[in-house]
C-alpha cells in the first residue's frame, strides 16, 4: 500500500499467495472427484458446458440429505468464484 497507494484487499493477498504456490496436485479435479465419490451414500454431480469446461460440482453427503429431508423449506448453497485456476 505504501509503494502503490492502492488499498490491498483480502483477494489481492489470496492472489499473491496463489502465485507463489506450485500448482501440481492441489488443483487435480479428477482426484478431487474420486475422493468425493468414495463417501458412502454421497451424491456427486459434475456440470460441464458444451466445450467440456467445468461449470459446477454438486455434492451432498448422507448427513446433508437427512437435514434436507427434515428441513426441506430451507436451502443452503455454498459457492466460490475464481478462488483457484479451476
PyMOL Python script that loads the backbone (N, CA, C, O; Angstrom):
from pymol import cmd

cmd.read_pdbstr("""\
ATOM      1  N   UNK A   1       0.826  -1.175   0.000  1.00  0.00           N
ATOM      2  CA  UNK A   1       0.000   0.000   0.000  1.00  0.00           C
ATOM      3  C   UNK A   1       0.880   1.252   0.000  1.00  0.00           C
ATOM      4  O   UNK A   1       0.560   2.244  -0.655  1.00  0.00           O
ATOM      5  N   UNK A   2       1.983   1.196   0.736  1.00  0.00           N
ATOM      6  CA  UNK A   2       2.878   2.348   0.785  1.00  0.00           C
ATOM      7  C   UNK A   2       3.514   2.637  -0.569  1.00  0.00           C
ATOM      8  O   UNK A   2       3.685   3.798  -0.939  1.00  0.00           O
ATOM      9  N   UNK A   3       3.866   1.589  -1.310  1.00  0.00           N
ATOM     10  CA  UNK A   3       4.571   1.809  -2.575  1.00  0.00           C
ATOM     11  C   UNK A   3       3.638   2.178  -3.725  1.00  0.00           C
ATOM     12  O   UNK A   3       4.036   2.932  -4.613  1.00  0.00           O
ATOM     13  N   UNK A   4       2.401   1.664  -3.732  1.00  0.00           N
ATOM     14  CA  UNK A   4       1.490   1.924  -4.852  1.00  0.00           C
ATOM     15  C   UNK A   4       0.396   2.931  -4.525  1.00  0.00           C
ATOM     16  O   UNK A   4      -0.153   3.567  -5.424  1.00  0.00           O
ATOM     17  N   UNK A   5       0.080   3.076  -3.253  1.00  0.00           N
ATOM     18  CA  UNK A   5      -1.012   3.959  -2.873  1.00  0.00           C
ATOM     19  C   UNK A   5      -2.375   3.311  -3.002  1.00  0.00           C
ATOM     20  O   UNK A   5      -3.392   3.940  -2.710  1.00  0.00           O
ATOM     21  N   UNK A   6      -2.406   2.058  -3.437  1.00  0.00           N
ATOM     22  CA  UNK A   6      -3.669   1.334  -3.597  1.00  0.00           C
ATOM     23  C   UNK A   6      -4.025   0.585  -2.318  1.00  0.00           C
ATOM     24  O   UNK A   6      -3.148   0.183  -1.553  1.00  0.00           O
ATOM     25  N   UNK A   7      -5.307   0.407  -2.102  1.00  0.00           N
ATOM     26  CA  UNK A   7      -5.784  -0.377  -0.969  1.00  0.00           C
ATOM     27  C   UNK A   7      -5.560  -1.850  -1.288  1.00  0.00           C
ATOM     28  O   UNK A   7      -5.900  -2.306  -2.380  1.00  0.00           O
ATOM     29  N   UNK A   8      -4.996  -2.589  -0.355  1.00  0.00           N
ATOM     30  CA  UNK A   8      -4.753  -4.020  -0.533  1.00  0.00           C
ATOM     31  C   UNK A   8      -5.931  -4.775   0.061  1.00  0.00           C
ATOM     32  O   UNK A   8      -6.229  -4.646   1.249  1.00  0.00           O
ATOM     33  N   UNK A   9      -6.599  -5.565  -0.773  1.00  0.00           N
ATOM     34  CA  UNK A   9      -7.771  -6.324  -0.330  1.00  0.00           C
ATOM     35  C   UNK A   9      -7.374  -7.746   0.032  1.00  0.00           C
ATOM     36  O   UNK A   9      -6.267  -8.193  -0.267  1.00  0.00           O
ATOM     37  N   UNK A  10      -8.294  -8.450   0.680  1.00  0.00           N
ATOM     38  CA  UNK A  10      -8.077  -9.855   1.001  1.00  0.00           C
ATOM     39  C   UNK A  10      -7.883 -10.664  -0.277  1.00  0.00           C
ATOM     40  O   UNK A  10      -7.066 -11.584  -0.308  1.00  0.00           O
ATOM     41  N   UNK A  11      -8.618 -10.335  -1.321  1.00  0.00           N
ATOM     42  CA  UNK A  11      -8.483 -11.025  -2.608  1.00  0.00           C
ATOM     43  C   UNK A  11      -7.074 -10.819  -3.176  1.00  0.00           C
ATOM     44  O   UNK A  11      -6.489 -11.750  -3.730  1.00  0.00           O
ATOM     45  N   UNK A  12      -6.532  -9.619  -3.042  1.00  0.00           N
ATOM     46  CA  UNK A  12      -5.163  -9.353  -3.505  1.00  0.00           C
ATOM     47  C   UNK A  12      -4.162 -10.249  -2.781  1.00  0.00           C
ATOM     48  O   UNK A  12      -3.261 -10.810  -3.404  1.00  0.00           O
ATOM     49  N   UNK A  13      -4.323 -10.380  -1.472  1.00  0.00           N
ATOM     50  CA  UNK A  13      -3.435 -11.240  -0.693  1.00  0.00           C
ATOM     51  C   UNK A  13      -3.564 -12.692  -1.113  1.00  0.00           C
ATOM     52  O   UNK A  13      -2.565 -13.400  -1.231  1.00  0.00           O
ATOM     53  N   UNK A  14      -4.808 -13.141  -1.340  1.00  0.00           N
ATOM     54  CA  UNK A  14      -5.035 -14.521  -1.785  1.00  0.00           C
ATOM     55  C   UNK A  14      -4.360 -14.759  -3.133  1.00  0.00           C
ATOM     56  O   UNK A  14      -3.685 -15.771  -3.322  1.00  0.00           O
ATOM     57  N   UNK A  15      -4.542 -13.827  -4.070  1.00  0.00           N
ATOM     58  CA  UNK A  15      -3.944 -13.977  -5.398  1.00  0.00           C
ATOM     59  C   UNK A  15      -2.426 -14.023  -5.321  1.00  0.00           C
ATOM     60  O   UNK A  15      -1.794 -14.828  -6.005  1.00  0.00           O
ATOM     61  N   UNK A  16      -1.835 -13.162  -4.489  1.00  0.00           N
ATOM     62  CA  UNK A  16      -0.384 -13.159  -4.339  1.00  0.00           C
ATOM     63  C   UNK A  16       0.097 -14.481  -3.758  1.00  0.00           C
ATOM     64  O   UNK A  16       1.121 -15.017  -4.182  1.00  0.00           O
ATOM     65  N   UNK A  17      -0.640 -15.002  -2.793  1.00  0.00           N
ATOM     66  CA  UNK A  17      -0.286 -16.282  -2.186  1.00  0.00           C
ATOM     67  C   UNK A  17      -0.367 -17.409  -3.212  1.00  0.00           C
ATOM     68  O   UNK A  17       0.500 -18.283  -3.241  1.00  0.00           O
ATOM     69  N   UNK A  18      -1.396 -17.397  -4.049  1.00  0.00           N
ATOM     70  CA  UNK A  18      -1.563 -18.452  -5.050  1.00  0.00           C
ATOM     71  C   UNK A  18      -0.463 -18.423  -6.101  1.00  0.00           C
ATOM     72  O   UNK A  18      -0.076 -19.471  -6.619  1.00  0.00           O
ATOM     73  N   UNK A  19       0.042 -17.247  -6.420  1.00  0.00           N
ATOM     74  CA  UNK A  19       1.112 -17.138  -7.420  1.00  0.00           C
ATOM     75  C   UNK A  19       2.407 -17.755  -6.927  1.00  0.00           C
ATOM     76  O   UNK A  19       3.242 -18.164  -7.734  1.00  0.00           O
ATOM     77  N   UNK A  20       2.589 -17.829  -5.618  1.00  0.00           N
ATOM     78  CA  UNK A  20       3.835 -18.372  -5.071  1.00  0.00           C
ATOM     79  C   UNK A  20       3.781 -19.874  -4.848  1.00  0.00           C
ATOM     80  O   UNK A  20       4.807 -20.495  -4.566  1.00  0.00           O
ATOM     81  N   UNK A  21       2.594 -20.469  -4.970  1.00  0.00           N
ATOM     82  CA  UNK A  21       2.440 -21.904  -4.726  1.00  0.00           C
ATOM     83  C   UNK A  21       2.556 -22.695  -6.024  1.00  0.00           C
ATOM     84  O   UNK A  21       2.070 -22.254  -7.066  1.00  0.00           O
ATOM     85  N   UNK A  22       3.195 -23.857  -5.967  1.00  0.00           N
ATOM     86  CA  UNK A  22       3.183 -24.719  -7.152  1.00  0.00           C
ATOM     87  C   UNK A  22       1.773 -25.278  -7.365  1.00  0.00           C
ATOM     88  O   UNK A  22       1.086 -25.619  -6.403  1.00  0.00           O
ATOM     89  N   UNK A  23       1.354 -25.369  -8.604  1.00  0.00           N
ATOM     90  CA  UNK A  23       0.003 -25.846  -8.914  1.00  0.00           C
ATOM     91  C   UNK A  23       0.064 -27.261  -9.459  1.00  0.00           C
ATOM     92  O   UNK A  23      -0.269 -27.513 -10.617  1.00  0.00           O
ATOM     93  N   UNK A  24       0.487 -28.164  -8.623  1.00  0.00           N
ATOM     94  CA  UNK A  24       0.574 -29.557  -9.055  1.00  0.00           C
ATOM     95  C   UNK A  24      -0.731 -30.266  -8.772  1.00  0.00           C
ATOM     96  O   UNK A  24      -1.690 -30.102  -9.526  1.00  0.00           O
ATOM     97  N   UNK A  25      -0.798 -31.038  -7.722  1.00  0.00           N
ATOM     98  CA  UNK A  25      -1.988 -31.821  -7.432  1.00  0.00           C
ATOM     99  C   UNK A  25      -3.009 -31.050  -6.609  1.00  0.00           C
ATOM    100  O   UNK A  25      -4.091 -31.576  -6.348  1.00  0.00           O
ATOM    101  N   UNK A  26      -2.708 -29.827  -6.192  1.00  0.00           N
ATOM    102  CA  UNK A  26      -3.684 -29.037  -5.442  1.00  0.00           C
ATOM    103  C   UNK A  26      -4.949 -28.806  -6.256  1.00  0.00           C
ATOM    104  O   UNK A  26      -6.040 -28.693  -5.697  1.00  0.00           O
ATOM    105  N   UNK A  27      -4.809 -28.736  -7.556  1.00  0.00           N
ATOM    106  CA  UNK A  27      -5.936 -28.454  -8.434  1.00  0.00           C
ATOM    107  C   UNK A  27      -6.219 -29.625  -9.363  1.00  0.00           C
ATOM    108  O   UNK A  27      -6.472 -29.433 -10.552  1.00  0.00           O
ATOM    109  N   UNK A  28      -6.177 -30.831  -8.826  1.00  0.00           N
ATOM    110  CA  UNK A  28      -6.386 -32.032  -9.613  1.00  0.00           C
ATOM    111  C   UNK A  28      -7.863 -32.420  -9.511  1.00  0.00           C
ATOM    112  O   UNK A  28      -8.267 -33.110  -8.575  1.00  0.00           O
ATOM    113  N   UNK A  29      -8.653 -31.977 -10.469  1.00  0.00           N
ATOM    114  CA  UNK A  29     -10.094 -32.210 -10.436  1.00  0.00           C
ATOM    115  C   UNK A  29     -10.449 -33.692 -10.425  1.00  0.00           C
ATOM    116  O   UNK A  29     -11.283 -34.092  -9.614  1.00  0.00           O
ATOM    117  N   UNK A  30      -9.867 -34.525 -11.274  1.00  0.00           N
ATOM    118  CA  UNK A  30     -10.220 -35.952 -11.216  1.00  0.00           C
ATOM    119  C   UNK A  30      -9.941 -36.580  -9.843  1.00  0.00           C
ATOM    120  O   UNK A  30     -10.727 -37.403  -9.373  1.00  0.00           O
ATOM    121  N   UNK A  31      -8.843 -36.204  -9.205  1.00  0.00           N
ATOM    122  CA  UNK A  31      -8.535 -36.748  -7.879  1.00  0.00           C
ATOM    123  C   UNK A  31      -9.546 -36.261  -6.848  1.00  0.00           C
ATOM    124  O   UNK A  31      -9.969 -37.024  -5.980  1.00  0.00           O
ATOM    125  N   UNK A  32      -9.934 -34.988  -6.943  1.00  0.00           N
ATOM    126  CA  UNK A  32     -10.937 -34.437  -6.033  1.00  0.00           C
ATOM    127  C   UNK A  32     -12.267 -35.178  -6.183  1.00  0.00           C
ATOM    128  O   UNK A  32     -12.877 -35.575  -5.190  1.00  0.00           O
ATOM    129  N   UNK A  33     -12.709 -35.360  -7.414  1.00  0.00           N
ATOM    130  CA  UNK A  33     -13.977 -36.054  -7.654  1.00  0.00           C
ATOM    131  C   UNK A  33     -13.915 -37.500  -7.184  1.00  0.00           C
ATOM    132  O   UNK A  33     -14.890 -38.026  -6.647  1.00  0.00           O
ATOM    133  N   UNK A  34     -12.788 -38.128  -7.382  1.00  0.00           N
ATOM    134  CA  UNK A  34     -12.621 -39.512  -6.920  1.00  0.00           C
ATOM    135  C   UNK A  34     -12.783 -39.601  -5.407  1.00  0.00           C
ATOM    136  O   UNK A  34     -13.444 -40.508  -4.903  1.00  0.00           O
ATOM    137  N   UNK A  35     -12.181 -38.661  -4.685  1.00  0.00           N
ATOM    138  CA  UNK A  35     -12.313 -38.645  -3.226  1.00  0.00           C
ATOM    139  C   UNK A  35     -13.750 -38.382  -2.807  1.00  0.00           C
ATOM    140  O   UNK A  35     -14.238 -39.005  -1.864  1.00  0.00           O
ATOM    141  N   UNK A  36     -14.432 -37.480  -3.482  1.00  0.00           N
ATOM    142  CA  UNK A  36     -15.819 -37.164  -3.146  1.00  0.00           C
ATOM    143  C   UNK A  36     -16.723 -38.374  -3.378  1.00  0.00           C
ATOM    144  O   UNK A  36     -17.655 -38.616  -2.611  1.00  0.00           O
ATOM    145  N   UNK A  37     -16.445 -39.128  -4.436  1.00  0.00           N
ATOM    146  CA  UNK A  37     -17.280 -40.275  -4.779  1.00  0.00           C
ATOM    147  C   UNK A  37     -17.036 -41.467  -3.862  1.00  0.00           C
ATOM    148  O   UNK A  37     -17.830 -42.408  -3.866  1.00  0.00           O
ATOM    149  N   UNK A  38     -15.978 -41.455  -3.089  1.00  0.00           N
ATOM    150  CA  UNK A  38     -15.705 -42.541  -2.148  1.00  0.00           C
ATOM    151  C   UNK A  38     -16.597 -42.481  -0.916  1.00  0.00           C
ATOM    152  O   UNK A  38     -16.740 -43.478  -0.208  1.00  0.00           O
ATOM    153  N   UNK A  39     -17.195 -41.327  -0.652  1.00  0.00           N
ATOM    154  CA  UNK A  39     -18.030 -41.156   0.539  1.00  0.00           C
ATOM    155  C   UNK A  39     -19.284 -42.017   0.401  1.00  0.00           C
ATOM    156  O   UNK A  39     -20.057 -41.823  -0.537  1.00  0.00           O
ATOM    157  N   UNK A  40     -19.503 -42.970   1.319  1.00  0.00           N
ATOM    158  CA  UNK A  40     -20.684 -43.840   1.225  1.00  0.00           C
ATOM    159  C   UNK A  40     -21.989 -43.044   1.293  1.00  0.00           C
ATOM    160  O   UNK A  40     -22.179 -42.209   2.177  1.00  0.00           O
ATOM    161  N   UNK A  41     -22.868 -43.317   0.356  1.00  0.00           N
ATOM    162  CA  UNK A  41     -24.181 -42.676   0.341  1.00  0.00           C
ATOM    163  C   UNK A  41     -24.198 -41.265  -0.192  1.00  0.00           C
ATOM    164  O   UNK A  41     -25.254 -40.632  -0.205  1.00  0.00           O
ATOM    165  N   UNK A  42     -23.061 -40.747  -0.634  1.00  0.00           N
ATOM    166  CA  UNK A  42     -22.999 -39.377  -1.129  1.00  0.00           C
ATOM    167  C   UNK A  42     -23.365 -39.314  -2.614  1.00  0.00           C
ATOM    168  O   UNK A  42     -23.225 -40.292  -3.350  1.00  0.00           O
ATOM    169  N   UNK A  43     -23.836 -38.144  -3.029  1.00  0.00           N
ATOM    170  CA  UNK A  43     -24.148 -37.880  -4.435  1.00  0.00           C
ATOM    171  C   UNK A  43     -23.182 -36.809  -4.929  1.00  0.00           C
ATOM    172  O   UNK A  43     -23.049 -35.749  -4.317  1.00  0.00           O
ATOM    173  N   UNK A  44     -22.517 -37.095  -6.032  1.00  0.00           N
ATOM    174  CA  UNK A  44     -21.612 -36.133  -6.654  1.00  0.00           C
ATOM    175  C   UNK A  44     -22.017 -35.980  -8.112  1.00  0.00           C
ATOM    176  O   UNK A  44     -22.044 -36.959  -8.858  1.00  0.00           O
ATOM    177  N   UNK A  45     -22.330 -34.766  -8.517  1.00  0.00           N
ATOM    178  CA  UNK A  45     -22.693 -34.487  -9.910  1.00  0.00           C
ATOM    179  C   UNK A  45     -21.775 -33.395 -10.439  1.00  0.00           C
ATOM    180  O   UNK A  45     -21.502 -32.417  -9.743  1.00  0.00           O
ATOM    181  N   UNK A  46     -21.303 -33.560 -11.663  1.00  0.00           N
ATOM    182  CA  UNK A  46     -20.437 -32.575 -12.301  1.00  0.00           C
ATOM    183  C   UNK A  46     -21.195 -31.995 -13.491  1.00  0.00           C
ATOM    184  O   UNK A  46     -21.738 -32.735 -14.312  1.00  0.00           O
ATOM    185  N   UNK A  47     -21.226 -30.665 -13.578  1.00  0.00           N
ATOM    186  CA  UNK A  47     -21.901 -29.978 -14.680  1.00  0.00           C
ATOM    187  C   UNK A  47     -20.830 -29.325 -15.543  1.00  0.00           C
ATOM    188  O   UNK A  47     -20.012 -28.549 -15.049  1.00  0.00           O
ATOM    189  N   UNK A  48     -20.837 -29.643 -16.836  1.00  0.00           N
ATOM    190  CA  UNK A  48     -19.873 -29.062 -17.761  1.00  0.00           C
ATOM    191  C   UNK A  48     -20.612 -28.394 -18.917  1.00  0.00           C
ATOM    192  O   UNK A  48     -21.769 -28.712 -19.192  1.00  0.00           O
ATOM    193  N   UNK A  49     -19.939 -27.474 -19.582  1.00  0.00           N
ATOM    194  CA  UNK A  49     -20.500 -26.802 -20.749  1.00  0.00           C
ATOM    195  C   UNK A  49     -20.289 -27.670 -21.977  1.00  0.00           C
ATOM    196  O   UNK A  49     -19.684 -28.739 -21.894  1.00  0.00           O
ATOM    197  N   UNK A  50     -20.784 -27.213 -23.107  1.00  0.00           N
ATOM    198  CA  UNK A  50     -20.627 -27.954 -24.360  1.00  0.00           C
ATOM    199  C   UNK A  50     -19.176 -28.165 -24.753  1.00  0.00           C
ATOM    200  O   UNK A  50     -18.845 -29.166 -25.388  1.00  0.00           O
ATOM    201  N   UNK A  51     -18.305 -27.231 -24.382  1.00  0.00           N
ATOM    202  CA  UNK A  51     -16.885 -27.385 -24.705  1.00  0.00           C
ATOM    203  C   UNK A  51     -16.107 -28.064 -23.575  1.00  0.00           C
ATOM    204  O   UNK A  51     -14.880 -27.985 -23.517  1.00  0.00           O
ATOM    205  N   UNK A  52     -16.841 -28.735 -22.677  1.00  0.00           N
ATOM    206  CA  UNK A  52     -16.278 -29.529 -21.586  1.00  0.00           C
ATOM    207  C   UNK A  52     -15.580 -28.691 -20.512  1.00  0.00           C
ATOM    208  O   UNK A  52     -14.677 -29.181 -19.834  1.00  0.00           O
ATOM    209  N   UNK A  53     -15.991 -27.438 -20.355  1.00  0.00           N
ATOM    210  CA  UNK A  53     -15.470 -26.597 -19.271  1.00  0.00           C
ATOM    211  C   UNK A  53     -16.307 -26.842 -18.024  1.00  0.00           C
ATOM    212  O   UNK A  53     -17.529 -26.968 -18.096  1.00  0.00           O
ATOM    213  N   UNK A  54     -15.637 -26.908 -16.890  1.00  0.00           N
ATOM    214  CA  UNK A  54     -16.341 -27.128 -15.637  1.00  0.00           C
ATOM    215  C   UNK A  54     -17.259 -25.962 -15.332  1.00  0.00           C
ATOM    216  O   UNK A  54     -16.845 -24.803 -15.374  1.00  0.00           O
ATOM    217  N   UNK A  55     -18.498 -26.273 -15.026  1.00  0.00           N
ATOM    218  CA  UNK A  55     -19.490 -25.251 -14.680  1.00  0.00           C
ATOM    219  C   UNK A  55     -19.845 -25.319 -13.196  1.00  0.00           C
ATOM    220  O   UNK A  55     -19.974 -24.286 -12.540  1.00  0.00           O
ATOM    221  N   UNK A  56     -20.005 -26.537 -12.665  1.00  0.00           N
ATOM    222  CA  UNK A  56     -20.389 -26.688 -11.262  1.00  0.00           C
ATOM    223  C   UNK A  56     -20.120 -28.108 -10.796  1.00  0.00           C
ATOM    224  O   UNK A  56     -20.055 -29.046 -11.592  1.00  0.00           O
ATOM    225  N   UNK A  57     -19.965 -28.240  -9.494  1.00  0.00           N
ATOM    226  CA  UNK A  57     -19.890 -29.540  -8.848  1.00  0.00           C
ATOM    227  C   UNK A  57     -20.966 -29.548  -7.772  1.00  0.00           C
ATOM    228  O   UNK A  57     -20.999 -28.672  -6.908  1.00  0.00           O
ATOM    229  N   UNK A  58     -21.833 -30.529  -7.831  1.00  0.00           N
ATOM    230  CA  UNK A  58     -22.885 -30.692  -6.824  1.00  0.00           C
ATOM    231  C   UNK A  58     -22.482 -31.864  -5.937  1.00  0.00           C
ATOM    232  O   UNK A  58     -22.159 -32.944  -6.432  1.00  0.00           O
ATOM    233  N   UNK A  59     -22.503 -31.648  -4.633  1.00  0.00           N
ATOM    234  CA  UNK A  59     -22.124 -32.698  -3.700  1.00  0.00           C
ATOM    235  C   UNK A  59     -23.080 -32.670  -2.520  1.00  0.00           C
ATOM    236  O   UNK A  59     -23.368 -31.611  -1.963  1.00  0.00           O
ATOM    237  N   UNK A  60     -23.564 -33.832  -2.151  1.00  0.00           N
ATOM    238  CA  UNK A  60     -24.421 -33.943  -0.972  1.00  0.00           C
ATOM    239  C   UNK A  60     -24.134 -35.289  -0.312  1.00  0.00           C
ATOM    240  O   UNK A  60     -24.292 -36.342  -0.930  1.00  0.00           O
ATOM    241  N   UNK A  61     -23.710 -35.241   0.957  1.00  0.00           N
ATOM    242  CA  UNK A  61     -23.452 -36.491   1.670  1.00  0.00           C
ATOM    243  C   UNK A  61     -24.716 -36.928   2.416  1.00  0.00           C
ATOM    244  O   UNK A  61     -25.733 -36.236   2.393  1.00  0.00           O
ATOM    245  N   UNK A  62     -24.637 -38.069   3.066  1.00  0.00           N
ATOM    246  CA  UNK A  62     -25.808 -38.647   3.729  1.00  0.00           C
ATOM    247  C   UNK A  62     -26.373 -37.717   4.803  1.00  0.00           C
ATOM    248  O   UNK A  62     -27.591 -37.587   4.932  1.00  0.00           O
ATOM    249  N   UNK A  63     -25.503 -37.074   5.568  1.00  0.00           N
ATOM    250  CA  UNK A  63     -25.975 -36.162   6.609  1.00  0.00           C
ATOM    251  C   UNK A  63     -26.677 -34.950   5.996  1.00  0.00           C
ATOM    252  O   UNK A  63     -27.695 -34.498   6.521  1.00  0.00           O
ATOM    253  N   UNK A  64     -26.153 -34.427   4.908  1.00  0.00           N
ATOM    254  CA  UNK A  64     -26.794 -33.303   4.229  1.00  0.00           C
ATOM    255  C   UNK A  64     -28.185 -33.698   3.728  1.00  0.00           C
ATOM    256  O   UNK A  64     -29.134 -32.920   3.823  1.00  0.00           O
ATOM    257  N   UNK A  65     -28.290 -34.919   3.193  1.00  0.00           N
ATOM    258  CA  UNK A  65     -29.592 -35.399   2.709  1.00  0.00           C
ATOM    259  C   UNK A  65     -30.590 -35.515   3.850  1.00  0.00           C
ATOM    260  O   UNK A  65     -31.757 -35.153   3.699  1.00  0.00           O
ATOM    261  N   UNK A  66     -30.136 -36.018   4.988  1.00  0.00           N
ATOM    262  CA  UNK A  66     -31.007 -36.158   6.156  1.00  0.00           C
ATOM    263  C   UNK A  66     -31.517 -34.790   6.612  1.00  0.00           C
ATOM    264  O   UNK A  66     -32.702 -34.629   6.902  1.00  0.00           O
ATOM    265  N   UNK A  67     -30.632 -33.829   6.670  1.00  0.00           N
ATOM    266  CA  UNK A  67     -31.028 -32.477   7.073  1.00  0.00           C
ATOM    267  C   UNK A  67     -32.015 -31.883   6.069  1.00  0.00           C
ATOM    268  O   UNK A  67     -32.985 -31.234   6.462  1.00  0.00           O
ATOM    269  N   UNK A  68     -31.771 -32.103   4.776  1.00  0.00           N
ATOM    270  CA  UNK A  68     -32.677 -31.563   3.761  1.00  0.00           C
ATOM    271  C   UNK A  68     -34.065 -32.189   3.878  1.00  0.00           C
ATOM    272  O   UNK A  68     -35.071 -31.498   3.715  1.00  0.00           O
ATOM    273  N   UNK A  69     -34.126 -33.488   4.158  1.00  0.00           N
ATOM    274  CA  UNK A  69     -35.431 -34.132   4.340  1.00  0.00           C
ATOM    275  C   UNK A  69     -36.156 -33.571   5.559  1.00  0.00           C
ATOM    276  O   UNK A  69     -37.374 -33.391   5.529  1.00  0.00           O
ATOM    277  N   UNK A  70     -35.417 -33.296   6.624  1.00  0.00           N
ATOM    278  CA  UNK A  70     -36.020 -32.786   7.856  1.00  0.00           C
ATOM    279  C   UNK A  70     -36.446 -31.322   7.751  1.00  0.00           C
ATOM    280  O   UNK A  70     -37.430 -30.912   8.368  1.00  0.00           O
ATOM    281  N   UNK A  71     -35.707 -30.540   6.974  1.00  0.00           N
ATOM    282  CA  UNK A  71     -35.972 -29.103   6.865  1.00  0.00           C
ATOM    283  C   UNK A  71     -36.014 -28.708   5.389  1.00  0.00           C
ATOM    284  O   UNK A  71     -35.194 -27.912   4.932  1.00  0.00           O
ATOM    285  N   UNK A  72     -36.952 -29.254   4.662  1.00  0.00           N
ATOM    286  CA  UNK A  72     -36.995 -29.057   3.209  1.00  0.00           C
ATOM    287  C   UNK A  72     -37.305 -27.625   2.790  1.00  0.00           C
ATOM    288  O   UNK A  72     -37.087 -27.255   1.637  1.00  0.00           O
ATOM    289  N   UNK A  73     -37.813 -26.817   3.724  1.00  0.00           N
ATOM    290  CA  UNK A  73     -38.122 -25.433   3.374  1.00  0.00           C
ATOM    291  C   UNK A  73     -36.885 -24.537   3.357  1.00  0.00           C
ATOM    292  O   UNK A  73     -36.965 -23.375   2.959  1.00  0.00           O
ATOM    293  N   UNK A  74     -35.748 -25.071   3.786  1.00  0.00           N
ATOM    294  CA  UNK A  74     -34.507 -24.301   3.818  1.00  0.00           C
ATOM    295  C   UNK A  74     -33.534 -24.883   2.801  1.00  0.00           C
ATOM    296  O   UNK A  74     -33.346 -26.098   2.732  1.00  0.00           O
ATOM    297  N   UNK A  75     -32.928 -24.020   2.026  1.00  0.00           N
ATOM    298  CA  UNK A  75     -31.931 -24.449   1.049  1.00  0.00           C
ATOM    299  C   UNK A  75     -30.658 -23.652   1.283  1.00  0.00           C
ATOM    300  O   UNK A  75     -30.676 -22.423   1.222  1.00  0.00           O
ATOM    301  N   UNK A  76     -29.569 -24.331   1.548  1.00  0.00           N
ATOM    302  CA  UNK A  76     -28.280 -23.685   1.759  1.00  0.00           C
ATOM    303  C   UNK A  76     -27.367 -24.002   0.585  1.00  0.00           C
ATOM    304  O   UNK A  76     -27.279 -25.151   0.152  1.00  0.00           O
ATOM    305  N   UNK A  77     -26.692 -22.991   0.076  1.00  0.00           N
ATOM    306  CA  UNK A  77     -25.752 -23.152  -1.023  1.00  0.00           C
ATOM    307  C   UNK A  77     -24.411 -22.584  -0.611  1.00  0.00           C
ATOM    308  O   UNK A  77     -24.340 -21.586   0.106  1.00  0.00           O
ATOM    309  N   UNK A  78     -23.370 -23.211  -1.060  1.00  0.00           N
ATOM    310  CA  UNK A  78     -22.024 -22.697  -0.845  1.00  0.00           C
ATOM    311  C   UNK A  78     -21.405 -22.543  -2.221  1.00  0.00           C
ATOM    312  O   UNK A  78     -21.393 -23.488  -3.009  1.00  0.00           O
ATOM    313  N   UNK A  79     -20.903 -21.386  -2.506  1.00  0.00           N
ATOM    314  CA  UNK A  79     -20.346 -21.137  -3.825  1.00  0.00           C
ATOM    315  C   UNK A  79     -19.029 -20.384  -3.708  1.00  0.00           C
ATOM    316  O   UNK A  79     -18.838 -19.565  -2.809  1.00  0.00           O
ATOM    317  N   UNK A  80     -18.137 -20.676  -4.625  1.00  0.00           N
ATOM    318  CA  UNK A  80     -16.881 -19.931  -4.731  1.00  0.00           C
ATOM    319  C   UNK A  80     -16.738 -19.486  -6.169  1.00  0.00           C
ATOM    320  O   UNK A  80     -17.324 -20.076  -7.077  1.00  0.00           O
ATOM    321  N   UNK A  81     -15.959 -18.448  -6.369  1.00  0.00           N
ATOM    322  CA  UNK A  81     -15.764 -17.925  -7.712  1.00  0.00           C
ATOM    323  C   UNK A  81     -14.323 -17.488  -7.865  1.00  0.00           C
ATOM    324  O   UNK A  81     -13.850 -16.600  -7.156  1.00  0.00           O
ATOM    325  N   UNK A  82     -13.636 -18.114  -8.787  1.00  0.00           N
ATOM    326  CA  UNK A  82     -12.258 -17.775  -9.139  1.00  0.00           C
ATOM    327  C   UNK A  82     -11.309 -17.787  -7.946  1.00  0.00           C
ATOM    328  O   UNK A  82     -10.463 -16.903  -7.811  1.00  0.00           O
ATOM    329  N   UNK A  83     -11.451 -18.798  -7.074  1.00  0.00           N
ATOM    330  CA  UNK A  83     -10.520 -18.919  -5.961  1.00  0.00           C
ATOM    331  C   UNK A  83      -9.284 -19.735  -6.325  1.00  0.00           C
ATOM    332  O   UNK A  83      -8.285 -19.712  -5.606  1.00  0.00           O
ATOM    333  N   UNK A  84      -9.353 -20.446  -7.427  1.00  0.00           N
ATOM    334  CA  UNK A  84      -8.181 -21.159  -7.927  1.00  0.00           C
ATOM    335  C   UNK A  84      -8.289 -21.243  -9.438  1.00  0.00           C
ATOM    336  O   UNK A  84      -9.214 -20.680 -10.022  1.00  0.00           O
ATOM    337  N   UNK A  85      -7.374 -21.925 -10.070  1.00  0.00           N
ATOM    338  CA  UNK A  85      -7.370 -21.936 -11.525  1.00  0.00           C
ATOM    339  C   UNK A  85      -8.379 -22.922 -12.129  1.00  0.00           C
ATOM    340  O   UNK A  85      -8.431 -23.076 -13.349  1.00  0.00           O
ATOM    341  N   UNK A  86      -9.172 -23.585 -11.297  1.00  0.00           N
ATOM    342  CA  UNK A  86     -10.211 -24.464 -11.823  1.00  0.00           C
ATOM    343  C   UNK A  86     -11.520 -23.717 -11.884  1.00  0.00           C
ATOM    344  O   UNK A  86     -12.533 -24.279 -12.301  1.00  0.00           O
TER     345      UNK A  86
END
""", "prot")
cmd.dss("prot")
cmd.show_as("cartoon", "prot")
cmd.util.cbc("prot")
cmd.orient("prot")
